[in-house]
Amino acid sequence: MPAPSLAEQFCAARLAFELAMELGCTPREAEREMRRRARRRLDACGRRAPDANEPARDAAAPAAPADFRAWGTSWMMRD
């Protein structure tokens, strides 16, 4: 992911400052609140990537067949 441009940084800082004025807190606390709100929105729609601090969810991994020909990749085993 590329680093945000200077304009994007200023826009984010302005949004955080405006939220801080509404909430009566510091801009840093407002940034945290913005992240919490974004996380809640993504959780609600089920499209959030897991955080690094969260334990990995058990995803149902496809079972590997015992025979490579079942995958249709027997050509990989040829000399």
Contact map, one row per residue, 1 for C-alpha under 8 A:
1110000000000000000000000000000000000000000000000000000000000000000000000000000
1111000000000000000000000000000000000000000000000000000000000000000000000000000
1111100000000000000000000000000000000000000000000000000000000000000000000000000
0111111110000000000000000000000000000000000000000000000000000000000000000000000
0011111110000000000000000000000000000000000000000000000000000000000000000000000
0001111111000000000000000000000000000000000000000000000000000000000000000000000
0001111111100000000000000000000000000000000000000000000000000000000000000000000
0001111111110000000000000000000000000000000000000000000000000000000000000000000
0001111111111000000000000000000000000000000000000000000000000000000000000000000
0000011111111100000000000000000000000000000000000000000000000000000000000000000
0000001111111110000000000000000000000000000000000000000000000000000000000000000
0000000111111111000000000000000000000000000000000000000000000000000000000000000
0000000011111111100000000010000000000000000000000000000000000000000000000000000
0000000001111111110000000000000000000000000000000000000000000000000000000000000
0000000000111111111000000000000000000000000000000000000000000000000000000000000
0000000000011111111100000011011001000000000000000000000000000000000000000000000
0000000000001111111110000110010000000000000000000000000000000000000000000000000
0000000000000111111111000000000000000000000000000000000000000000000000000000000
0000000000000011111111100010010000000000000000000000000000000000000000000000000
0000000000000001111111111110110000000000000000000000000000000000000000000000000
0000000000000000111111111000000000000000000000000000000000000000000000000000000
0000000000000000011111110000000000000000000000000000000000000000000000000000000
0000000000000000001111111000010000000000000000000000000000000000000000000000000
0000000000000000000111111100000000000000000000000000000000000000000000000000000
0000000000000000000110111110110000000000000000000000000000000000000000000000000
0000000000000000100100011111110000000000000000000000000000000000000000000000000
0000000000001001101100001111111000000000000000000000000000000000000000000000000
0000000000000001000000000111111100000000000000000000000000000000000000000000000
0000000000000000000100001111111110000000000000000000000000000000000000000000000
0000000000000001101100101111111111000000000000000000000000000000000000000000000
0000000000000001000000000011111111100000000000000000000000000000000000000000000
0000000000000000000000000001111111110000000000000000000000000000000000000000000
0000000000000000000000000000111111111000000000000000000000000000000000000000000
0000000000000001000000000000011111111100000000000000000000000000000000000000000
0000000000000000000000000000001111111110000000000000000000000000000000000000000
0000000000000000000000000000000111111111000000000000000000000000000000000000000
0000000000000000000000000000000011111111100000000000000000000000000000000000000
0000000000000000000000000000000001111111110000000000000000000000000000000000000
0000000000000000000000000000000000111111111000010000000000000000000000000000000
0000000000000000000000000000000000011111111100000000000000000000000000000000000
0000000000000000000000000000000000001111111110000000000000000000000000000000000
0000000000000000000000000000000000000111111111110000000000000000000000000000000
0000000000000000000000000000000000000011111111110000000000000000000000000000000
0000000000000000000000000000000000000001111111000000000000000000000000000000000
0000000000000000000000000000000000000000111111110000000000000000000000000000000
0000000000000000000000000000000000000000011111110000000000000000000000000000000
0000000000000000000000000000000000000000011011111000000000000000000000000000000
0000000000000000000000000000000000000010011011111100000000000000000000000000000
0000000000000000000000000000000000000000000000111110000000000000000000000000000
0000000000000000000000000000000000000000000000011111010100000000000000000000000
0000000000000000000000000000000000000000000000001111110000000000000000000000000
0000000000000000000000000000000000000000000000000111111000000000000000000000000
0000000000000000000000000000000000000000000000000011111000000000000000000000000
0000000000000000000000000000000000000000000000000111111100000000000000000000000
0000000000000000000000000000000000000000000000000001111110000000000000000000000
0000000000000000000000000000000000000000000000000100011111000000000000000000000
0000000000000000000000000000000000000000000000000000001111100000000000000000000
0000000000000000000000000000000000000000000000000000000111110000000000000000000
0000000000000000000000000000000000000000000000000000000011111000000000000000000
0000000000000000000000000000000000000000000000000000000001111100000000000000000
0000000000000000000000000000000000000000000000000000000000111110000000000000000
0000000000000000000000000000000000000000000000000000000000011111000000000000000
0000000000000000000000000000000000000000000000000000000000001111100000000000000
0000000000000000000000000000000000000000000000000000000000000111110000000000000
0000000000000000000000000000000000000000000000000000000000000011111101100000000
0000000000000000000000000000000000000000000000000000000000000001111101000000000
0000000000000000000000000000000000000000000000000000000000000000111111100000000
0000000000000000000000000000000000000000000000000000000000000000111111111100000
0000000000000000000000000000000000000000000000000000000000000000001111111100000
0000000000000000000000000000000000000000000000000000000000000000111111111000000
0000000000000000000000000000000000000000000000000000000000000000101111111100000
0000000000000000000000000000000000000000000000000000000000000000000111111110000
0000000000000000000000000000000000000000000000000000000000000000000111111111100
0000000000000000000000000000000000000000000000000000000000000000000110111111110
0000000000000000000000000000000000000000000000000000000000000000000000011111110
0000000000000000000000000000000000000000000000000000000000000000000000001111110
0000000000000000000000000000000000000000000000000000000000000000000000001111111
0000000000000000000000000000000000000000000000000000000000000000000000000111111
0000000000000000000000000000000000000000000000000000000000000000000000000000111
